[in-house]
Amino acid sequence: MQSSVMTGTAGAFTPAYRWYALALMVVVYVFNFIDRSILGILVQPIKEDLGASDTMMGFLGGVVFAVFYTFLGIPIARLADTGIRRNVLAVCLALWSGATALCGMAQNFIQLALARVGVAVGEAGGSPPIHSMISDMFPPSQRGTALSIYALGIPIGTMLGNLGGGWISEAFDWRTAFIVVGLPGVFLALVVRFTLREPPRGASEGRAETSADAAPPVKEVLRYLWARRSFVFVALGCATHAFVTYGAGYWIAAMFNRSHGWTTGEMGTTLFLLGIPGILGTFLGGYLADRLGARDMRWYTWLPAIAIISYIPFSAMSYLHADPIVALWAMVIPNLLGGFFLGPAFAVTQGLVGLRMRAMASSILLFVLNLIGLGLGPQMVGVISDVLNNTTTLGTDALRWSLTTCLTMNVVSAALFWMAGRTLRADLKSSQAV
């Protein structure tokens, strides 16, 4: 990512094939987030059907998923760094898609939790091999943009999960929604296996892999990244921001149901439309970071910091305003700016490591992000909601105040991203010398 390494090429594949491969990986990530996020739009009907509390539903959407996703991500990433990344991806895609369909067959809370564990195990092998392959297909000067295009799978998948899950649940039931969105991913796994080609490692930097590029042990990668303080701050900045976004994404439909009386179908359509600014923001984050970073690499961390701190008052308005239409309009700004961090954070991580460390570095970033963000975000919103409901007179409004309370973590996130910029240039320079 430093100016001295901006001249790599991606000559292993034609430009047309590189863009096909990127498009296919975006589709895979769309399915990843459809299967992951559909639970959020279905919180209320599942809660009512299975007789669960908000704390239990927060556990289902947070801890039970995040623990398996994060801890299994590291050994799966090791397989990707030492083996054929495409094959790892295809197997994991088939696993998480099949497990999503199994969620629809659950007859009680325990069975649903076990099926979600299967989704988590499969999705642990999604992004790390993809980040590594993209980094070998696109040169450093285009990496932020390419990774932000890949990250479009988050808003698109969330949009489709909300729309499809909301209306299928309303027309049939929540179990049918899981089955309908899960099964197509099994067929997509075959497309990945037979049309996605493994890129040569180092192709984007215009160099061939040598024996010196052998994948180091996990402990060595951890020590290496710990010594890059910019990575530590970026990882914690991502995690604290994800605490807010995962909590909000998981509970927002239930909040509108309780405080404004909206149905799952109405919220599915609304959240689908609100995903459009999320698509734009996710792309702009990487694109602007590449443009601004050409002058000063610290923009890769400054830009997320500015975006995250800027949207806090708009999020608070979207949770607390009495008029649901005003609340939804206020939500446009958080949806636009909330994804700015993705492309820059992924690009910084890939720029700091060697060829056979890329999947592992991505997995470690996602480990921190998801253990704190996905593991604790939905859970804490549910816990605080139950506490407020039991100790105050807020009643159904307890959830909206819980979401507002957790929003304060964005202040911490913005500060961490800003601090990452203090050592970023030095860390990138030292990484090139390794």
Buried (B, 14 or more C-beta within 10 A) or exposed (E): BBEEBBEBEBEBBEEEBBBBBBEBBBBBBBBBBBBBBBBBBBBBBBBEBBEBBBBBBBBBBBBBBBBBBBBBBBEBBBBBBBBEBBBBBBBBBBBBBBBBBBBBEBEEBEBBBBBBBBBBBBBBBBBBBBBBBBBBBBBBBBBBBBBBBBBBBBBBBBBBBBBBBBBBBBEEBBBBBBBBBBBEBBEBBEBBBEEBEBBBBBBBBEBEBEEEBEBBEBEEBBEBBEEBBBBBBBBBBBBBBBBBBBBBBBBBBBBBBBBBEBBBBBBBBBBBBBBBBBBBBBBBBBBBBBEBBEEEBBBBBBBBBBBBBBBBEBBBBBBBBEEBEEBBBBBBBBBBBBBBBBBBBBBBBBBBBBBBBBBBBBBBBBBBBBBBBBBBBBBBBBBBBBBBBEEEEBEBBBBBBBBBBBBEBBEBBBBBBBBBBBBBBEBBEEBEEE
